[in-house]
C-alpha cells in the first residue's frame, strides 16, 4: 500500500479561451489543486477523448488507472486510492 501523504492531484485545462476563464472555472468549482494549462498536443499525447479525464500515475511515472466523468475532490482521492484494490 502506498504512502497517503505522497498523493498529489493536478488538473490540466485543455479547452479554454483565456487564463481568466480557467481561473473563473477553478474558483467556481472551488478547486484547491494546481491547474495546469494544456493544449491539443496534450490531449493527443494522453489520448483524451472526453472531459474530464483522470489518470492515477504511480511513483515511477506509470499510468495505473484511467477514468473520466465529473468528480469532486473527495471523488478524485477515492479514484486514486481505489487502484490499490484493483
Secondary structure, DSSP 8 states (H G I E B T S, - for coil): ---GGG---EEEE-S-S-HHHHHHHHHHTT--SEEEE--HHHHHHTT--SSSEEEEE-TTS-EEEEEES---HHHHHHHHHHGGG-
